[in-house]
Amino acid sequence: MRDLAWLCSDTEEFTLASGRTSRHFFDMKPVMLDPECAHLLGVLMHAELEGLDVDAIGGLELGAVPLTGIAIAKAPIGSALYGFIIRKEAKGRGGRKTGNPPGIEGSTLSAGDRCVILEDVTTTGGSALKAVERLVEIGCEVVACITILDRQEGGAEAFANAGIRLIPLLTLADIEGDA
């Protein structure tokens, strides 16, 4: 994680998706697309999924796209777990065969499905909570969000306020502690 994703500067501030600035920047794409890291992410995500009794996993593009593929690929053969992707802007083409509303693609989601949101980096939780809103609109229950990294800048609190458990695989403190 430190070698592939983390940039830290004592002088430069990076602008994050949340609009905040930070001296820490994480680009998880090199991590998610590295074979060894992808394998380990799949193992870690499935360890967290055990006991959650979920039907589907996925999240908001772009970060959740590779994570969903990794998690589904690591599911045991015959698993009933399925994946979905939520577009930031509906294109109007997806969902025709599945019956999902525009902007929700992948497997069919039904009212009552128990879902886990996947996220690469959590700062405030705002992006992932948009995905939660879309799922709740169609009657799904979101039971947790698994994130590769919690930057510890309010995301856990935002999810707690929404009644959803945030499950970080790592935190900023973990990364800084190894420095």
C-alpha positions in Angstrom: 0.0 0.0 0.0 2.7 2.4 1.0 4.8 1.7 -2.1 2.0 1.5 -4.7 -0.6 4.0 -3.5 0.6 6.6 -0.9 2.0 10.0 -1.6 2.9 12.1 1.4 4.2 15.7 1.2 5.4 18.0 3.9 4.9 21.0 1.6 2.2 20.2 -1.0 -1.5 19.9 -0.4 -3.5 17.5 -2.5 -7.1 18.2 -3.4 -9.3 15.2 -2.6 -12.6 14.1 -4.1 -14.3 15.4 -1.0 -13.0 18.9 -1.9 -10.7 18.8 1.2 -7.0 19.2 1.0 -4.5 17.0 2.6 -0.8 16.2 2.6 -1.7 12.6 2.1 -2.9 11.2 -1.2 -3.9 7.7 -2.0 -4.3 6.3 -5.5 -5.6 2.7 -5.0 -5.8 1.8 -8.7 -2.2 0.5 -8.7 -3.0 -1.6 -5.6 -6.3 -3.0 -7.0 -4.7 -3.8 -10.4 -1.6 -5.5 -9.0 -2.1 -9.3 -9.0 -0.7 -10.0 -5.5 -2.5 -7.0 -4.0 -5.8 -7.9 -5.7 -5.6 -11.4 -4.4 -5.0 -10.2 -0.8 -7.8 -7.6 -1.1 -10.1 -10.4 -2.2 -9.1 -12.6 0.8 -9.5 -9.7 3.2 -12.9 -8.6 1.8 -14.2 -12.1 2.1 -13.0 -12.4 5.6 -15.0 -9.3 6.5 -18.1 -10.6 4.5 -18.3 -13.8 6.6 -21.2 -13.6 8.9 -22.7 -10.5 7.3 -25.4 -12.4 5.4 -25.4 -10.3 2.2 -26.8 -10.8 -1.2 -24.8 -8.3 -3.2 -21.6 -6.2 -3.2 -20.6 -3.2 -5.2 -20.5 0.5 -5.2 -19.9 3.8 -7.0 -17.7 4.0 -10.0 -14.7 4.2 -10.4 -13.1 2.8 -7.3 -15.7 0.1 -6.6 -15.5 -1.3 -10.2 -12.2 -3.2 -9.7 -13.0 -4.0 -6.1 -16.3 -5.6 -7.1 -14.6 -7.7 -9.7 -12.0 -8.8 -7.2 -14.5 -9.7 -4.6 -16.8 -11.6 -7.0 -13.8 -13.5 -8.5 -12.8 -14.6 -4.9 -16.3 -15.9 -4.1 -16.5 -19.6 -3.9 -17.9 -21.4 -7.0 -21.7 -21.7 -6.5 -21.8 -18.7 -4.2 -25.1 -16.7 -4.3 -23.2 -13.4 -3.8 -23.5 -11.1 -6.8 -22.1 -7.7 -7.8 -23.3 -4.4 -9.0 -21.9 -1.0 -10.0 -23.5 2.4 -9.5 -22.7 5.0 -12.1 -22.2 8.6 -10.9 -24.3 9.7 -13.9 -26.8 7.3 -15.4 -26.2 6.6 -19.1 -29.6 5.1 -19.7 -28.3 2.0 -21.4 -27.5 -0.2 -18.4 -30.1 -2.2 -16.5 -32.3 -3.1 -19.5 -31.8 -6.8 -19.1 -31.5 -6.8 -15.3 -34.5 -4.5 -14.6 -32.3 -2.2 -12.4 -33.0 1.5 -12.6 -30.7 3.5 -14.9 -27.3 3.9 -13.4 -27.3 0.6 -11.5 -25.6 -2.1 -13.5 -24.5 -5.6 -13.1 -26.6 -8.2 -11.4 -30.3 -7.7 -10.7 -31.0 -6.0 -7.4 -34.3 -6.5 -5.7 -36.1 -4.9 -2.8 -35.0 -6.6 0.4 -31.5 -7.5 -0.9 -28.8 -7.0 1.8 -25.9 -5.2 0.2 -22.4 -4.2 1.1 -20.9 -1.1 -0.4 -17.2 -1.3 -1.5 -15.0 1.8 -1.6 -11.3 2.3 -2.3 -10.6 5.3 0.0 -13.0 6.8 2.5 -12.6 10.4 3.6 -15.9 11.9 4.6 -18.0 9.0 3.3 -20.0 11.3 1.0 -19.4 9.4 -2.2 -20.3 6.0 -0.8 -23.3 7.4 1.0 -24.6 8.5 -2.4 -24.5 4.9 -3.5 -26.3 3.9 -0.3 -29.1 6.4 -1.1 -29.5 4.9 -4.6 -29.8 1.4 -3.1 -32.2 2.4 -0.4 -34.4 4.1 -3.1 -35.0 0.7 -4.7 -35.6 -1.1 -1.4 -32.2 -2.6 -0.6 -30.7 -2.7 2.9 -27.1 -1.6 3.1 -25.5 -3.4 6.1 -21.9 -2.3 5.8 -19.3 -0.5 3.7 -15.9 -2.2 3.2 -13.2 0.3 2.3 -9.5 -0.4 1.6 -8.5 2.7 3.5 -10.2 5.0 6.0 -8.4 8.3 6.0 -10.0 8.9 9.5 -11.5 12.2 8.5 -15.2 11.7 9.4 -16.2 8.8 7.2 -16.7 6.4 10.1 -18.9 8.9 11.9 -21.0 9.6 8.7 -21.6 5.9 8.2 -22.5 5.5 11.9 -25.0 8.4 11.7 -26.5 6.5 8.7 -26.7 3.3 10.8 -24.1 1.5 8.6 -20.9 -0.1 9.8 -17.7 1.1 8.1 -15.1 -1.7 7.8 -11.7 -0.4 6.9 -9.0 -2.9 5.8 -6.5 -0.2 6.7 -6.5 3.3 8.3 -4.3 6.3 7.7 -2.8 5.6 11.2 -1.8 2.1 10.0 0.1 3.6 7.1 1.7 6.4 9.0 2.6 4.0 11.8 4.7 2.0 9.3 6.5 5.0 8.0 
